[in-house]
Amino acid sequence: MSVLKYLGVFILLVGAAVLIVPALMSKVTNEILLAGLGLIIVGFIGHIILFKKIY
């Protein structure tokens, strides 16, 4: 149950990595930016929802 509490944070970190790695490699496309943004939004909303249900 404790890992589930941090699932939203893990998704946020993956979304940040999706944005950071291509930027460092100078291969940024709109699809990569949208994927990173989507993961960050889903992680943020997921963290709020999961945190409310656990506590």
All heavy atoms as atom14 arrays in JSON, in Angstrom:
{
  "sequence": "MSVLKYLGVFILLVGAAVLIVPALMSKVTNEILLAGLGLIIVGFIGHIILFKKIY",
  "atom14_mask": [
    [1, 1, 1, 1, 1, 1, 1, 1, 0, 0, 0, 0, 0, 0],
    [1, 1, 1, 1, 1, 1, 0, 0, 0, 0, 0, 0, 0, 0],
    [1, 1, 1, 1, 1, 1, 1, 0, 0, 0, 0, 0, 0, 0],
    [1, 1, 1, 1, 1, 1, 1, 1, 0, 0, 0, 0, 0, 0],
    [1, 1, 1, 1, 1, 1, 1, 1, 1, 0, 0, 0, 0, 0],
    [1, 1, 1, 1, 1, 1, 1, 1, 1, 1, 1, 1, 0, 0],
    [1, 1, 1, 1, 1, 1, 1, 1, 0, 0, 0, 0, 0, 0],
    [1, 1, 1, 1, 0, 0, 0, 0, 0, 0, 0, 0, 0, 0],
    [1, 1, 1, 1, 1, 1, 1, 0, 0, 0, 0, 0, 0, 0],
    [1, 1, 1, 1, 1, 1, 1, 1, 1, 1, 1, 0, 0, 0],
    [1, 1, 1, 1, 1, 1, 1, 1, 0, 0, 0, 0, 0, 0],
    [1, 1, 1, 1, 1, 1, 1, 1, 0, 0, 0, 0, 0, 0],
    [1, 1, 1, 1, 1, 1, 1, 1, 0, 0, 0, 0, 0, 0],
    [1, 1, 1, 1, 1, 1, 1, 0, 0, 0, 0, 0, 0, 0],
    [1, 1, 1, 1, 0, 0, 0, 0, 0, 0, 0, 0, 0, 0],
    [1, 1, 1, 1, 1, 0, 0, 0, 0, 0, 0, 0, 0, 0],
    [1, 1, 1, 1, 1, 0, 0, 0, 0, 0, 0, 0, 0, 0],
    [1, 1, 1, 1, 1, 1, 1, 0, 0, 0, 0, 0, 0, 0],
    [1, 1, 1, 1, 1, 1, 1, 1, 0, 0, 0, 0, 0, 0],
    [1, 1, 1, 1, 1, 1, 1, 1, 0, 0, 0, 0, 0, 0],
    [1, 1, 1, 1, 1, 1, 1, 0, 0, 0, 0, 0, 0, 0],
    [1, 1, 1, 1, 1, 1, 1, 0, 0, 0, 0, 0, 0, 0],
    [1, 1, 1, 1, 1, 0, 0, 0, 0, 0, 0, 0, 0, 0],
    [1, 1, 1, 1, 1, 1, 1, 1, 0, 0, 0, 0, 0, 0],
    [1, 1, 1, 1, 1, 1, 1, 1, 0, 0, 0, 0, 0, 0],
    [1, 1, 1, 1, 1, 1, 0, 0, 0, 0, 0, 0, 0, 0],
    [1, 1, 1, 1, 1, 1, 1, 1, 1, 0, 0, 0, 0, 0],
    [1, 1, 1, 1, 1, 1, 1, 0, 0, 0, 0, 0, 0, 0],
    [1, 1, 1, 1, 1, 1, 1, 0, 0, 0, 0, 0, 0, 0],
    [1, 1, 1, 1, 1, 1, 1, 1, 0, 0, 0, 0, 0, 0],
    [1, 1, 1, 1, 1, 1, 1, 1, 1, 0, 0, 0, 0, 0],
    [1, 1, 1, 1, 1, 1, 1, 1, 0, 0, 0, 0, 0, 0],
    [1, 1, 1, 1, 1, 1, 1, 1, 0, 0, 0, 0, 0, 0],
    [1, 1, 1, 1, 1, 1, 1, 1, 0, 0, 0, 0, 0, 0],
    [1, 1, 1, 1, 1, 0, 0, 0, 0, 0, 0, 0, 0, 0],
    [1, 1, 1, 1, 0, 0, 0, 0, 0, 0, 0, 0, 0, 0],
    [1, 1, 1, 1, 1, 1, 1, 1, 0, 0, 0, 0, 0, 0],
    [1, 1, 1, 1, 0, 0, 0, 0, 0, 0, 0, 0, 0, 0],
    [1, 1, 1, 1, 1, 1, 1, 1, 0, 0, 0, 0, 0, 0],
    [1, 1, 1, 1, 1, 1, 1, 1, 0, 0, 0, 0, 0, 0],
    [1, 1, 1, 1, 1, 1, 1, 1, 0, 0, 0, 0, 0, 0],
    [1, 1, 1, 1, 1, 1, 1, 0, 0, 0, 0, 0, 0, 0],
    [1, 1, 1, 1, 0, 0, 0, 0, 0, 0, 0, 0, 0, 0],
    [1, 1, 1, 1, 1, 1, 1, 1, 1, 1, 1, 0, 0, 0],
    [1, 1, 1, 1, 1, 1, 1, 1, 0, 0, 0, 0, 0, 0],
    [1, 1, 1, 1, 0, 0, 0, 0, 0, 0, 0, 0, 0, 0],
    [1, 1, 1, 1, 1, 1, 1, 1, 1, 1, 0, 0, 0, 0],
    [1, 1, 1, 1, 1, 1, 1, 1, 0, 0, 0, 0, 0, 0],
    [1, 1, 1, 1, 1, 1, 1, 1, 0, 0, 0, 0, 0, 0],
    [1, 1, 1, 1, 1, 1, 1, 1, 0, 0, 0, 0, 0, 0],
    [1, 1, 1, 1, 1, 1, 1, 1, 1, 1, 1, 0, 0, 0],
    [1, 1, 1, 1, 1, 1, 1, 1, 1, 0, 0, 0, 0, 0],
    [1, 1, 1, 1, 1, 1, 1, 1, 1, 0, 0, 0, 0, 0],
    [1, 1, 1, 1, 1, 1, 1, 1, 0, 0, 0, 0, 0, 0],
    [1, 1, 1, 1, 1, 1, 1, 1, 1, 1, 1, 1, 0, 0]
  ],
  "atom14_positions": [
    [[0.81, -1.19, 0.0], [0.0, 0.0, 0.0], [0.86, 1.26, 0.0], [0.43, 2.28, -0.51], [-0.91, -0.05, 1.23], [-2.12, 0.81, 1.13], [-3.13, 0.41, -0.27], [-4.73, 0.64, 0.38], [0.0, 0.0, 0.0], [0.0, 0.0, 0.0], [0.0, 0.0, 0.0], [0.0, 0.0, 0.0], [0.0, 0.0, 0.0], [0.0, 0.0, 0.0]],
    [[2.06, 1.2, 0.56], [2.88, 2.4, 0.61], [3.43, 2.78, -0.76], [3.66, 3.94, -1.03], [4.03, 2.21, 1.6], [4.88, 1.18, 1.16], [0.0, 0.0, 0.0], [0.0, 0.0, 0.0], [0.0, 0.0, 0.0], [0.0, 0.0, 0.0], [0.0, 0.0, 0.0], [0.0, 0.0, 0.0], [0.0, 0.0, 0.0], [0.0, 0.0, 0.0]],
    [[3.64, 1.79, -1.63], [4.12, 2.09, -2.98], [3.01, 2.77, -3.79], [3.28, 3.67, -4.58], [4.6, 0.81, -3.69], [5.0, 1.08, -5.11], [5.76, 0.19, -2.92], [0.0, 0.0, 0.0], [0.0, 0.0, 0.0], [0.0, 0.0, 0.0], [0.0, 0.0, 0.0], [0.0, 0.0, 0.0], [0.0, 0.0, 0.0], [0.0, 0.0, 0.0]],
    [[1.79, 2.34, -3.57], [0.65, 2.93, -4.28], [0.51, 4.41, -3.96], [0.1, 5.21, -4.8], [-0.63, 2.18, -3.91], [-1.9, 2.58, -4.64], [-1.75, 2.31, -6.14], [-3.09, 1.82, -4.1], [0.0, 0.0, 0.0], [0.0, 0.0, 0.0], [0.0, 0.0, 0.0], [0.0, 0.0, 0.0], [0.0, 0.0, 0.0], [0.0, 0.0, 0.0]],
    [[0.89, 4.79, -2.74], [0.78, 6.18, -2.32], [1.68, 7.09, -3.17], [1.34, 8.23, -3.42], [1.18, 6.29, -0.84], [1.11, 7.69, -0.29], [1.28, 7.71, 1.21], [2.69, 7.42, 1.62], [2.94, 7.63, 3.04], [0.0, 0.0, 0.0], [0.0, 0.0, 0.0], [0.0, 0.0, 0.0], [0.0, 0.0, 0.0], [0.0, 0.0, 0.0]],
    [[2.8, 6.57, -3.63], [3.76, 7.37, -4.39], [3.7, 7.12, -5.9], [4.58, 7.56, -6.63], [5.17, 7.1, -3.88], [5.36, 7.51, -2.45], [5.49, 6.58, -1.44], [5.35, 8.86, -2.09], [5.64, 6.96, -0.12], [5.5, 9.26, -0.78], [5.65, 8.3, 0.2], [5.79, 8.69, 1.49], [0.0, 0.0, 0.0], [0.0, 0.0, 0.0]],
    [[2.67, 6.44, -6.37], [2.55, 6.15, -7.8], [2.47, 7.43, -8.63], [3.1, 7.54, -9.68], [1.33, 5.27, -8.05], [1.11, 4.83, -9.5], [2.28, 3.97, -9.97], [-0.19, 4.09, -9.62], [0.0, 0.0, 0.0], [0.0, 0.0, 0.0], [0.0, 0.0, 0.0], [0.0, 0.0, 0.0], [0.0, 0.0, 0.0], [0.0, 0.0, 0.0]],
    [[1.72, 8.41, -8.15], [1.61, 9.68, -8.88], [2.94, 10.4, -8.98], [3.27, 10.99, -10.02], [0.0, 0.0, 0.0], [0.0, 0.0, 0.0], [0.0, 0.0, 0.0], [0.0, 0.0, 0.0], [0.0, 0.0, 0.0], [0.0, 0.0, 0.0], [0.0, 0.0, 0.0], [0.0, 0.0, 0.0], [0.0, 0.0, 0.0], [0.0, 0.0, 0.0]],
    [[3.74, 10.34, -7.92], [5.06, 10.98, -7.94], [5.98, 10.27, -8.93], [6.73, 10.93, -9.66], [5.67, 10.97, -6.52], [7.07, 11.53, -6.54], [4.8, 11.75, -5.57], [0.0, 0.0, 0.0], [0.0, 0.0, 0.0], [0.0, 0.0, 0.0], [0.0, 0.0, 0.0], [0.0, 0.0, 0.0], [0.0, 0.0, 0.0], [0.0, 0.0, 0.0]],
    [[5.91, 8.94, -8.98], [6.73, 8.2, -9.94], [6.36, 8.57, -11.37], [7.22, 8.73, -12.23], [6.59, 6.69, -9.73], [7.2, 6.2, -8.46], [6.56, 5.26, -7.69], [8.44, 6.66, -8.02], [7.11, 4.79, -6.51], [9.0, 6.21, -6.85], [8.34, 5.27, -6.09], [0.0, 0.0, 0.0], [0.0, 0.0, 0.0], [0.0, 0.0, 0.0]],
    [[5.06, 8.71, -11.64], [4.62, 9.1, -12.99], [5.1, 10.52, -13.31], [5.5, 10.8, -14.45], [3.08, 8.97, -13.11], [2.68, 7.51, -12.97], [2.6, 9.53, -14.44], [1.18, 7.29, -12.92], [0.0, 0.0, 0.0], [0.0, 0.0, 0.0], [0.0, 0.0, 0.0], [0.0, 0.0, 0.0], [0.0, 0.0, 0.0], [0.0, 0.0, 0.0]],
    [[5.06, 11.41, -12.33], [5.59, 12.76, -12.53], [7.07, 12.73, -12.9], [7.53, 13.45, -13.8], [5.41, 13.6, -11.27], [4.05, 14.23, -11.05], [3.96, 14.77, -9.63], [3.82, 15.34, -12.03], [0.0, 0.0, 0.0], [0.0, 0.0, 0.0], [0.0, 0.0, 0.0], [0.0, 0.0, 0.0], [0.0, 0.0, 0.0], [0.0, 0.0, 0.0]],
    [[7.84, 11.89, -12.21], [9.27, 11.8, -12.48], [9.54, 11.22, -13.87], [10.46, 11.65, -14.56], [9.96, 10.96, -11.41], [10.02, 11.61, -10.02], [10.59, 10.64, -9.0], [10.85, 12.88, -10.07], [0.0, 0.0, 0.0], [0.0, 0.0, 0.0], [0.0, 0.0, 0.0], [0.0, 0.0, 0.0], [0.0, 0.0, 0.0], [0.0, 0.0, 0.0]],
    [[8.74, 10.25, -14.28], [8.89, 9.7, -15.63], [8.57, 10.77, -16.66], [9.27, 10.9, -17.68], [7.99, 8.46, -15.82], [7.93, 8.03, -17.26], [8.48, 7.31, -14.94], [0.0, 0.0, 0.0], [0.0, 0.0, 0.0], [0.0, 0.0, 0.0], [0.0, 0.0, 0.0], [0.0, 0.0, 0.0], [0.0, 0.0, 0.0], [0.0, 0.0, 0.0]],
    [[7.53, 11.55, -16.42], [7.19, 12.64, -17.34], [8.3, 13.67, -17.43], [8.62, 14.17, -18.51], [0.0, 0.0, 0.0], [0.0, 0.0, 0.0], [0.0, 0.0, 0.0], [0.0, 0.0, 0.0], [0.0, 0.0, 0.0], [0.0, 0.0, 0.0], [0.0, 0.0, 0.0], [0.0, 0.0, 0.0], [0.0, 0.0, 0.0], [0.0, 0.0, 0.0]],
    [[8.92, 13.98, -16.3], [10.04, 14.92, -16.31], [11.22, 14.34, -17.08], [11.88, 15.05, -17.84], [10.45, 15.26, -14.89], [0.0, 0.0, 0.0], [0.0, 0.0, 0.0], [0.0, 0.0, 0.0], [0.0, 0.0, 0.0], [0.0, 0.0, 0.0], [0.0, 0.0, 0.0], [0.0, 0.0, 0.0], [0.0, 0.0, 0.0], [0.0, 0.0, 0.0]],
    [[11.47, 13.05, -16.91], [12.57, 12.4, -17.65], [12.29, 12.4, -19.15], [13.21, 12.59, -19.96], [12.77, 10.98, -17.15], [0.0, 0.0, 0.0], [0.0, 0.0, 0.0], [0.0, 0.0, 0.0], [0.0, 0.0, 0.0], [0.0, 0.0, 0.0], [0.0, 0.0, 0.0], [0.0, 0.0, 0.0], [0.0, 0.0, 0.0], [0.0, 0.0, 0.0]],
    [[11.01, 12.22, -19.52], [10.65, 12.25, -20.94], [10.94, 13.63, -21.53], [11.27, 13.76, -22.71], [9.16, 11.86, -21.12], [8.65, 12.2, -22.51], [8.97, 10.39, -20.83], [0.0, 0.0, 0.0], [0.0, 0.0, 0.0], [0.0, 0.0, 0.0], [0.0, 0.0, 0.0], [0.0, 0.0, 0.0], [0.0, 0.0, 0.0], [0.0, 0.0, 0.0]],
    [[10.83, 14.67, -20.72], [11.13, 16.01, -21.21], [12.63, 16.33, -21.16], [13.15, 17.02, -22.04], [10.36, 17.05, -20.39], [8.84, 17.03, -20.55], [8.22, 18.01, -19.58], [8.44, 17.35, -21.97], [0.0, 0.0, 0.0], [0.0, 0.0, 0.0], [0.0, 0.0, 0.0], [0.0, 0.0, 0.0], [0.0, 0.0, 0.0], [0.0, 0.0, 0.0]],
    [[13.32, 15.86, -20.15], [14.72, 16.22, -19.95], [15.66, 15.52, -20.92], [16.54, 16.15, -21.52], [15.14, 15.93, -18.49], [14.42, 16.9, -17.55], [16.64, 16.04, -18.31], [14.56, 16.54, -16.08], [0.0, 0.0, 0.0], [0.0, 0.0, 0.0], [0.0, 0.0, 0.0], [0.0, 0.0, 0.0], [0.0, 0.0, 0.0], [0.0, 0.0, 0.0]],
    [[15.49, 14.21, -21.09], [16.43, 13.44, -21.91], [16.47, 13.93, -23.35], [17.56, 14.18, -23.89], [16.12, 11.93, -21.81], [16.94, 11.13, -22.8], [16.37, 11.43, -20.39], [0.0, 0.0, 0.0], [0.0, 0.0, 0.0], [0.0, 0.0, 0.0], [0.0, 0.0, 0.0], [0.0, 0.0, 0.0], [0.0, 0.0, 0.0], [0.0, 0.0, 0.0]],
    [[15.34, 14.09, -24.04], [15.43, 14.6, -25.41], [15.98, 16.03, -25.49], [16.64, 16.39, -26.46], [13.99, 14.56, -25.92], [13.31, 13.61, -25.05], [13.98, 13.69, -23.73], [0.0, 0.0, 0.0], [0.0, 0.0, 0.0], [0.0, 0.0, 0.0], [0.0, 0.0, 0.0], [0.0, 0.0, 0.0], [0.0, 0.0, 0.0], [0.0, 0.0, 0.0]],
    [[15.72, 16.83, -24.47], [16.24, 18.2, -24.47], [17.76, 18.19, -24.4], [18.42, 19.0, -25.05], [15.66, 18.99, -23.31], [0.0, 0.0, 0.0], [0.0, 0.0, 0.0], [0.0, 0.0, 0.0], [0.0, 0.0, 0.0], [0.0, 0.0, 0.0], [0.0, 0.0, 0.0], [0.0, 0.0, 0.0], [0.0, 0.0, 0.0], [0.0, 0.0, 0.0]],
    [[18.32, 17.28, -23.62], [19.77, 17.18, -23.53], [20.38, 16.63, -24.82], [21.52, 16.94, -25.14], [20.16, 16.29, -22.35], [19.83, 16.84, -20.96], [20.16, 15.82, -19.9], [20.56, 18.14, -20.71], [0.0, 0.0, 0.0], [0.0, 0.0, 0.0], [0.0, 0.0, 0.0], [0.0, 0.0, 0.0], [0.0, 0.0, 0.0], [0.0, 0.0, 0.0]],
    [[19.6, 15.83, -25.55], [20.09, 15.26, -26.8], [19.75, 16.14, -28.0], [20.08, 15.79, -29.14], [19.48, 13.87, -27.01], [19.91, 12.88, -25.95], [19.07, 11.29, -26.05], [19.35, 10.83, -27.72], [0.0, 0.0, 0.0], [0.0, 0.0, 0.0], [0.0, 0.0, 0.0], [0.0, 0.0, 0.0], [0.0, 0.0, 0.0], [0.0, 0.0, 0.0]],
    [[19.1, 17.26, -27.79], [18.68, 18.2, -28.84], [17.79, 17.53, -29.88], [17.92, 17.79, -31.08], [19.9, 18.83, -29.5], [20.66, 19.54, -28.57], [0.0, 0.0, 0.0], [0.0, 0.0, 0.0], [0.0, 0.0, 0.0], [0.0, 0.0, 0.0], [0.0, 0.0, 0.0], [0.0, 0.0, 0.0], [0.0, 0.0, 0.0], [0.0, 0.0, 0.0]],
    [[16.89, 16.68, -29.44], [15.95, 16.0, -30.35], [14.53, 16.16, -29.85], [13.81, 15.2, -29.67], [16.31, 14.52, -30.47], [17.69, 14.29, -31.0], [17.84, 12.94, -31.57], [19.26, 12.78, -32.04], [19.41, 12.43, -33.38], [0.0, 0.0, 0.0], [0.0, 0.0, 0.0], [0.0, 0.0, 0.0], [0.0, 0.0, 0.0], [0.0, 0.0, 0.0]],
    [[14.13, 17.39, -29.63], [12.8, 17.66, -29.09], [11.81, 17.79, -30.24], [12.03, 18.52, -31.19], [12.82, 18.95, -28.25], [11.44, 19.26, -27.71], [13.81, 18.84, -27.12], [0.0, 0.0, 0.0], [0.0, 0.0, 0.0], [0.0, 0.0, 0.0], [0.0, 0.0, 0.0], [0.0, 0.0, 0.0], [0.0, 0.0, 0.0], [0.0, 0.0, 0.0]],
    [[10.71, 17.05, -30.13], [9.61, 17.15, -31.1], [8.32, 17.44, -30.34], [8.26, 17.31, -29.12], [9.45, 15.86, -31.91], [9.09, 14.81, -31.02], [10.73, 15.5, -32.65], [0.0, 0.0, 0.0], [0.0, 0.0, 0.0], [0.0, 0.0, 0.0], [0.0, 0.0, 0.0], [0.0, 0.0, 0.0], [0.0, 0.0, 0.0], [0.0, 0.0, 0.0]],
    [[7.31, 17.81, -31.07], [6.03, 18.1, -30.44], [5.44, 16.87, -29.77], [4.8, 16.97, -28.73], [5.04, 18.64, -31.47], [5.37, 20.06, -31.87], [6.05, 20.78, -31.14], [4.9, 20.46, -33.04], [0.0, 0.0, 0.0], [0.0, 0.0, 0.0], [0.0, 0.0, 0.0], [0.0, 0.0, 0.0], [0.0, 0.0, 0.0], [0.0, 0.0, 0.0]],
    [[5.64, 15.69, -30.37], [5.11, 14.46, -29.79], [5.74, 14.17, -28.44], [5.07, 13.75, -27.49], [5.32, 13.28, -30.74], [4.49, 13.35, -32.01], [5.11, 14.24, -33.08], [6.29, 14.6, -32.96], [4.37, 14.58, -34.01], [0.0, 0.0, 0.0], [0.0, 0.0, 0.0], [0.0, 0.0, 0.0], [0.0, 0.0, 0.0], [0.0, 0.0, 0.0]],
    [[7.04, 14.39, -28.33], [7.74, 14.16, -27.06], [7.26, 15.15, -26.01], [7.03, 14.78, -24.85], [9.26, 14.25, -27.26], [9.74, 13.08, -28.12], [9.99, 14.26, -25.93], [11.2, 13.17, -28.53], [0.0, 0.0, 0.0], [0.0, 0.0, 0.0], [0.0, 0.0, 0.0], [0.0, 0.0, 0.0], [0.0, 0.0, 0.0], [0.0, 0.0, 0.0]],
    [[7.09, 16.39, -26.4], [6.59, 17.4, -25.46], [5.18, 17.07, -24.98], [4.88, 17.2, -23.79], [6.62, 18.78, -26.11], [8.01, 19.36, -26.41], [7.86, 20.67, -27.17], [8.79, 19.56, -25.13], [0.0, 0.0, 0.0], [0.0, 0.0, 0.0], [0.0, 0.0, 0.0], [0.0, 0.0, 0.0], [0.0, 0.0, 0.0], [0.0, 0.0, 0.0]],
    [[4.32, 16.62, -25.88], [2.96, 16.26, -25.5], [2.95, 15.03, -24.6], [2.16, 14.97, -23.64], [2.11, 16.02, -26.74], [1.7, 17.28, -27.5], [0.99, 16.9, -28.81], [0.81, 18.15, -26.65], [0.0, 0.0, 0.0], [0.0, 0.0, 0.0], [0.0, 0.0, 0.0], [0.0, 0.0, 0.0], [0.0, 0.0, 0.0], [0.0, 0.0, 0.0]],
    [[3.8, 14.06, -24.88], [3.87, 12.86, -24.04], [4.34, 13.22, -22.64], [3.78, 12.75, -21.64], [4.8, 11.82, -24.67], [0.0, 0.0, 0.0], [0.0, 0.0, 0.0], [0.0, 0.0, 0.0], [0.0, 0.0, 0.0], [0.0, 0.0, 0.0], [0.0, 0.0, 0.0], [0.0, 0.0, 0.0], [0.0, 0.0, 0.0], [0.0, 0.0, 0.0]],
    [[5.36, 14.04, -22.54], [5.86, 14.47, -21.23], [4.83, 15.26, -20.46], [4.62, 15.05, -19.27], [0.0, 0.0, 0.0], [0.0, 0.0, 0.0], [0.0, 0.0, 0.0], [0.0, 0.0, 0.0], [0.0, 0.0, 0.0], [0.0, 0.0, 0.0], [0.0, 0.0, 0.0], [0.0, 0.0, 0.0], [0.0, 0.0, 0.0], [0.0, 0.0, 0.0]],
    [[4.15, 16.18, -21.15], [3.1, 16.97, -20.5], [1.96, 16.08, -20.03], [1.46, 16.24, -18.92], [2.57, 18.03, -21.47], [1.42, 18.89, -20.96], [1.87, 19.73, -19.77], [0.88, 19.75, -22.07], [0.0, 0.0, 0.0], [0.0, 0.0, 0.0], [0.0, 0.0, 0.0], [0.0, 0.0, 0.0], [0.0, 0.0, 0.0], [0.0, 0.0, 0.0]],
    [[1.57, 15.13, -20.87], [0.49, 14.21, -20.5], [0.84, 13.39, -19.26], [0.02, 13.22, -18.36], [0.0, 0.0, 0.0], [0.0, 0.0, 0.0], [0.0, 0.0, 0.0], [0.0, 0.0, 0.0], [0.0, 0.0, 0.0], [0.0, 0.0, 0.0], [0.0, 0.0, 0.0], [0.0, 0.0, 0.0], [0.0, 0.0, 0.0], [0.0, 0.0, 0.0]],
    [[2.07, 12.89, -19.21], [2.49, 12.11, -18.04], [2.52, 12.97, -16.78], [2.13, 12.52, -15.7], [3.86, 11.48, -18.29], [3.89, 10.28, -19.21], [5.32, 9.91, -19.55], [3.18, 9.11, -18.56], [0.0, 0.0, 0.0], [0.0, 0.0, 0.0], [0.0, 0.0, 0.0], [0.0, 0.0, 0.0], [0.0, 0.0, 0.0], [0.0, 0.0, 0.0]],
    [[2.97, 14.2, -16.91], [3.02, 15.08, -15.75], [1.62, 15.4, -15.25], [1.36, 15.37, -14.04], [3.81, 16.36, -16.08], [5.3, 16.01, -16.22], [3.61, 17.43, -15.01], [6.17, 17.14, -16.68], [0.0, 0.0, 0.0], [0.0, 0.0, 0.0], [0.0, 0.0, 0.0], [0.0, 0.0, 0.0], [0.0, 0.0, 0.0], [0.0, 0.0, 0.0]],
    [[0.69, 15.66, -16.15], [-0.68, 15.96, -15.74], [-1.33, 14.74, -15.1], [-1.97, 14.84, -14.05], [-1.5, 16.48, -16.94], [-1.01, 17.87, -17.34], [-2.99, 16.5, -16.62], [-1.6, 18.39, -18.62], [0.0, 0.0, 0.0], [0.0, 0.0, 0.0], [0.0, 0.0, 0.0], [0.0, 0.0, 0.0], [0.0, 0.0, 0.0], [0.0, 0.0, 0.0]],
    [[-1.17, 13.57, -15.73], [-1.74, 12.35, -15.17], [-1.13, 12.04, -13.81], [-1.83, 11.64, -12.87], [-1.55, 11.17, -16.15], [-1.84, 9.84, -15.48], [-2.42, 11.36, -17.37], [0.0, 0.0, 0.0], [0.0, 0.0, 0.0], [0.0, 0.0, 0.0], [0.0, 0.0, 0.0], [0.0, 0.0, 0.0], [0.0, 0.0, 0.0], [0.0, 0.0, 0.0]],
    [[0.18, 12.22, -13.68], [0.83, 11.98, -12.39], [0.36, 12.93, -11.31], [0.14, 12.52, -10.17], [0.0, 0.0, 0.0], [0.0, 0.0, 0.0], [0.0, 0.0, 0.0], [0.0, 0.0, 0.0], [0.0, 0.0, 0.0], [0.0, 0.0, 0.0], [0.0, 0.0, 0.0], [0.0, 0.0, 0.0], [0.0, 0.0, 0.0], [0.0, 0.0, 0.0]],
    [[0.17, 14.18, -11.67], [-0.3, 15.17, -10.7], [-1.71, 14.85, -10.23], [-1.99, 14.81, -9.02], [-0.24, 16.56, -11.33], [-0.64, 17.67, -10.4], [0.16, 18.01, -9.34], [-1.82, 18.37, -10.6], [-0.2, 19.03, -8.47], [-2.19, 19.38, -9.75], [-1.38, 19.71, -8.67], [0.0, 0.0, 0.0], [0.0, 0.0, 0.0], [0.0, 0.0, 0.0]],
    [[-2.6, 14.58, -11.16], [-3.98, 14.25, -10.82], [-4.04, 12.91, -10.07], [-4.76, 12.77, -9.09], [-4.87, 14.24, -12.07], [-4.99, 15.66, -12.63], [-6.24, 13.66, -11.78], [-5.65, 15.75, -13.98], [0.0, 0.0, 0.0], [0.0, 0.0, 0.0], [0.0, 0.0, 0.0], [0.0, 0.0, 0.0], [0.0, 0.0, 0.0], [0.0, 0.0, 0.0]],
    [[-3.25, 11.94, -10.53], [-3.21, 10.65, -9.86], [-2.71, 10.76, -8.43], [-3.23, 10.1, -7.53], [0.0, 0.0, 0.0], [0.0, 0.0, 0.0], [0.0, 0.0, 0.0], [0.0, 0.0, 0.0], [0.0, 0.0, 0.0], [0.0, 0.0, 0.0], [0.0, 0.0, 0.0], [0.0, 0.0, 0.0], [0.0, 0.0, 0.0], [0.0, 0.0, 0.0]],
    [[-1.72, 11.58, -8.21], [-1.19, 11.77, -6.86], [-2.26, 12.37, -5.94], [-2.42, 11.94, -4.8], [0.04, 12.67, -6.89], [0.64, 12.91, -5.55], [1.26, 11.93, -4.84], [0.7, 14.02, -4.79], [1.68, 12.43, -3.69], [1.35, 13.71, -3.64], [0.0, 0.0, 0.0], [0.0, 0.0, 0.0], [0.0, 0.0, 0.0], [0.0, 0.0, 0.0]],
    [[-3.0, 13.33, -6.43], [-4.06, 13.95, -5.62], [-5.14, 12.93, -5.29], [-5.56, 12.79, -4.14], [-4.66, 15.16, -6.35], [-3.63, 16.28, -6.43], [-5.93, 15.64, -5.67], [-4.04, 17.44, -7.3], [0.0, 0.0, 0.0], [0.0, 0.0, 0.0], [0.0, 0.0, 0.0], [0.0, 0.0, 0.0], [0.0, 0.0, 0.0], [0.0, 0.0, 0.0]],
    [[-5.58, 12.17, -6.29], [-6.65, 11.2, -6.08], [-6.2, 10.08, -5.15], [-6.91, 9.71, -4.22], [-7.14, 10.65, -7.43], [-7.88, 11.74, -8.21], [-8.06, 9.44, -7.23], [-8.21, 11.37, -9.62], [0.0, 0.0, 0.0], [0.0, 0.0, 0.0], [0.0, 0.0, 0.0], [0.0, 0.0, 0.0], [0.0, 0.0, 0.0], [0.0, 0.0, 0.0]],
    [[-5.01, 9.53, -5.39], [-4.53, 8.43, -4.55], [-4.26, 8.89, -3.14], [-4.5, 8.16, -2.18], [-3.28, 7.81, -5.16], [-3.49, 7.02, -6.44], [-2.15, 6.61, -7.04], [-4.35, 5.8, -6.18], [0.0, 0.0, 0.0], [0.0, 0.0, 0.0], [0.0, 0.0, 0.0], [0.0, 0.0, 0.0], [0.0, 0.0, 0.0], [0.0, 0.0, 0.0]],
    [[-3.76, 10.1, -2.97], [-3.47, 10.6, -1.63], [-4.74, 10.81, -0.84], [-4.78, 10.56, 0.36], [-2.65, 11.89, -1.72], [-1.97, 12.26, -0.45], [-0.79, 11.63, -0.08], [-2.5, 13.21, 0.39], [-0.16, 11.95, 1.1], [-1.88, 13.54, 1.58], [-0.7, 12.91, 1.94], [0.0, 0.0, 0.0], [0.0, 0.0, 0.0], [0.0, 0.0, 0.0]],
    [[-5.82, 11.26, -1.51], [-7.09, 11.45, -0.81], [-7.69, 10.11, -0.39], [-8.29, 10.01, 0.67], [-8.09, 12.17, -1.71], [-7.89, 13.65, -1.77], [-9.0, 14.29, -2.56], [-8.86, 15.79, -2.55], [-9.95, 16.45, -3.26], [0.0, 0.0, 0.0], [0.0, 0.0, 0.0], [0.0, 0.0, 0.0], [0.0, 0.0, 0.0], [0.0, 0.0, 0.0]],
    [[-7.55, 9.06, -1.21], [-8.14, 7.77, -0.9], [-7.37, 7.05, 0.2], [-7.96, 6.3, 0.97], [-8.19, 6.88, -2.15], [-9.23, 7.33, -3.13], [-9.37, 6.37, -4.26], [-10.46, 6.86, -5.2], [-10.72, 5.92, -6.28], [0.0, 0.0, 0.0], [0.0, 0.0, 0.0], [0.0, 0.0, 0.0], [0.0, 0.0, 0.0], [0.0, 0.0, 0.0]],
    [[-6.07, 7.26, 0.29], [-5.28, 6.56, 1.29], [-5.38, 7.24, 2.65], [-5.46, 6.59, 3.68], [-3.82, 6.43, 0.82], [-3.76, 5.49, -0.37], [-2.92, 5.94, 1.92], [-2.41, 5.37, -1.03], [0.0, 0.0, 0.0], [0.0, 0.0, 0.0], [0.0, 0.0, 0.0], [0.0, 0.0, 0.0], [0.0, 0.0, 0.0], [0.0, 0.0, 0.0]],
    [[-5.39, 8.58, 2.67], [-5.47, 9.28, 3.96], [-6.82, 9.84, 4.15], [-7.51, 10.49, 3.88], [-4.4, 10.38, 4.04], [-3.03, 9.8, 4.23], [-2.12, 9.77, 3.2], [-2.67, 9.27, 5.45], [-0.86, 9.24, 3.37], [-1.41, 8.74, 5.64], [-0.52, 8.72, 4.6], [0.72, 8.2, 4.78], [0.0, 0.0, 0.0], [0.0, 0.0, 0.0]]
  ]
}
